[in-house]
Amino acid sequence: MKAIRRFTVRTVLPESIAPLSRLARNLRWSWHRPTEQLFADLNPQAWETVHGDPVKLLGSLTREEIQQIAEDPATVRRIEELDADLECYLTDELWYQKTQTEDAPRAIAYFSAEYGVTSVLPQYSGGLGILAGDHLKSASDLGVPVVGVGLFYQHGYFKQSLSRDAWQQESYPVLDPDGMPLALLREKDGTPARITLPLPNGRSLSAQIWRADVGRVPLLLLDSDIPDNDDHARSVTDRLYGGGGDHRLQQELLLGMGGIRALRTFSRLTGAPAPEVFHCNEGHAGFLGIERIAELMDPADGSEPLTWDEALASVRSATVFTTHTPVPAGIDRFERAQIEHFFNAGLAPAVPTANVLSLGAEDYDDGDPSKFNMAVMGLRLAQRANGVAKLHGVVSRGMFRGLWPGFDEDEVPIGSITNGVHVMTWIDPRMAELALDPMGSDLNRAARWRRIYGVDDAELWAVRRELRTRLVEDVRARLRASWKKRGLADAELGWTDSVLDPGVLTIGFARRVPTYKRLTLMLRDPQRLKKILLDPERPVQLVVAGKSHPADEQGKRLIQDLVRFTDDPEVRHRIVFLPNYDIAMARTLFPGCDVWLNNPLRPLEACGTSGMKAALNGGLNLSVLDGWWDEMYDGQNGWAIPTADEGAHPDERDDIEAAALYELIENHVAPRFYGETGDASEPGTDVVPHQWLAMVRHTLATLGPRVSAKRMLEDYVRDLYVPAAVSGRRAAEDGHAAARAKSRWIGRVRQAWGQVSVEHVDTEGVAQDPQIGDELSVCAYVTLGSLAPEDVCAEIGYGRVSETDHIHERKYATLRPTGDLGGGRHKFCGTITVDRSGPFGYTVRVLPAHPHLADKAELGLVANA
Ligand SMILES: *Cc1c(COP(=O)(O)O)cnc(C)c1O
């Protein structure tokens, strides 16, 4: 029988256990083990059936069961204690309150297209979403006043299974928000709050707003599946990155523009402070800047409207943009005509569509004039921008240098903050007990992790083995379930009970399957891989997982190749592919692996975070020097897979790098794991490998604090959020007086810049054979046209020169204006000291200068000598 109507009946809890409701709804339980354990203990069997979901658990209990819980004094006490603990967690003075001054923002809006907080709120596809989830959790732990904004996808991302012949199958279960840890944002009269965007042809797109509580951090998720909408509008939030074209564009309009409206509604209804900083996590949410410009150009409160340029100056000052992709193909782009079509429908009536188009225009060398580029818009709308690892910062500066012509690549104003992972989500509780000092504080994170140095080898090895054993058990259960789906009967699956061995060196490899991640690099020489797996003395076992984008046939073929290899009876006890990689699997997988493998095509991995999660559990990384590993590999915390020349043919590169990978496993990783004495023990017998454990201990103590997302949050607060709050406030003061002044100044400078040039440079003090320590005095004759010397900075750049006269390891010294020569000509002078031997060179350039510029390259204007 099929129901014609459905609704969710709320569980009414007796008063003595009423706090259970808050404990279930605030997602802090997902990283607070005592709370999670409470729910598990309420009814272990039901807990398993609902896959560890507290809201579903409470919904599944009968009235009798609830009554029983309410009458058990021990449980009631436990609930009270945990509720009191949550109350403290939500209200205590934390790191932010203790360390920050008045400059710090009162609220920060964080926009992301996906969030991976817990497996019970499956609103993520992969790394970007998990990172956003970890960002919110760490903000909560540190007391950073972040509000998250995203979309609620009715189907989330797909679930993966395999067909008999190893082809990826996708399914899209329907999620019922009423049965999830979400609450609808409501008007005072109880009706659901709504935001609405106009669409072309007189249509409109409305959304309701779900609120999730990630500890202290509210997360607002816009949901278009409501009766006010026509069918097309209802399906805008149907699935993550669905459709493409107009569907995707509408998702992004809703996220960015609708997201700002949702924030305003949230503040109006709850009294939450208005955000002072807006963080756009990847380009998808870029339209948030347009909505904020629209607010200033057509103010609802009757204040004086700003012009486009003024509003842009004001909005930029408080916006932070993070780019996550090192490949141009990974960037979101739309047809200009699409953008025109939607904005002409009145999305932001006060904002000229041409100006919106100009923000996303690829009006630089190699750009495509028919495209609207979301990352380019993101960079133009944000005064501060960053990549997600040091190397990714370098790659991003190269990728976007066209936006700052005239500047060297290393001067492109995109910095980097290396991603981190939320420790309490990803560390196994057993490892947390060993590795983390319980009395530690966020004010000295490194000290907390030094605890591991006091743990002896036998104890550490026992815990590592326990984690590996738990993974082996989980793998067996998952493999059996997968084979049943693939059509085998129980009678044919006896062998799955002995798949993997808790005493064997375990290597993990799990990630999405775009080509650059090279899922099948390990299969390059199948015979050699077999030999490694089946080595009688030093066997290796591999656990592999990963989803391919549904439209990516090539990715699915890679999965098929791999699964077919794992299906071979000769090796199937040593290598497995687990379908449906997700947070739940990851939390057993990372702790259980001795080694985490990552072999992307360098430098295409922006950061990568899975290796960090392995490291938190004492896993050693075996990885190409890409993303985070490029800056954190130190020779003792794992292994670096050497990379072939970037110029090499792809096949050749794969051959070289696969051979290097095999060599490392055979000659370094396995010998160290099994003890290097040569008299290798029987596999499965436990000889404690002291050298291996020294690496494990070193990894935990030194990487633990550095890969922590709290370190990442602190970097964001210090380098981006506080500076953005300061400049945003300054821009907005006195009716945006500073923004108006700055935009007038920018207009004047841009207009005059064509006349600015360095005419001539005089140098004194270079002797016949210059020596270190010599002073060089330099005067430049500069034409400024209608600009004044205060509008610019003249500087001398100097340092070692290459054969092509390029100046490396540059330093700068400012030249002071020393005379007005009339006719717009000025003299600037200064001195430098020759501070190195060998080829030395210098040059002079003039840049716009204004106290409200965050970077000297900000306007992209420069006059080089
Ligand atoms: C950490 C994680 C990712 C991202 O891993 P990368 O190393 O960045 O590719 C993807 N999916 C899940 C389930 C994760 O836990």
The ligand as an SDF file (V2000), in Angstrom:
LIG
                    3D

 15 15  0  0  0  0  0  0  0  0999 V2000
   38.1940   13.6610    3.8780 C   0  0  0  0  0  0  0  0  0  0  0  0
   37.1850   13.1470    2.9650 C   0  0  0  0  0  0  0  0  0  0  0  0
   37.2060   13.4990    1.5990 C   0  0  0  0  0  0  0  0  0  0  0  0
   38.2440   14.3970    1.0210 C   0  0  0  0  0  0  0  0  0  0  0  0
   39.4840   13.7710    0.9310 O   0  0  0  0  0  0  0  0  0  0  0  0
   40.6270   14.3270   -0.0290 P   0  0  0  0  0  0  0  0  0  0  0  0
   41.8810   13.7850    0.5000 O   0  0  0  0  0  0  0  0  0  0  0  0
   40.5700   15.8350    0.0950 O   0  0  0  0  0  0  0  0  0  0  0  0
   40.3190   13.8650   -1.3940 O   0  0  0  0  0  0  0  0  0  0  0  0
   36.2230   12.9890    0.7770 C   0  0  0  0  0  0  0  0  0  0  0  0
   35.2590   12.1760    1.2600 N   0  0  0  0  0  0  0  0  0  0  0  0
   35.2220   11.8020    2.5610 C   0  0  0  0  0  0  0  0  0  0  0  0
   34.1280   10.9070    3.0210 C   0  0  0  0  0  0  0  0  0  0  0  0
   36.1770   12.2850    3.4460 C   0  0  0  0  0  0  0  0  0  0  0  0
   36.1060   11.9400    4.7350 O   0  0  0  0  0  0  0  0  0  0  0  0
  1  2  1  0
  2  3  1  0
  2 14  2  0
  3  4  1  0
  3 10  2  0
  4  5  1  0
  5  6  1  0
  6  7  2  0
  6  8  1  0
  6  9  1  0
 10 11  1  0
 11 12  2  0
 12 13  1  0
 12 14  1  0
 14 15  1  0
M  END
$$$$
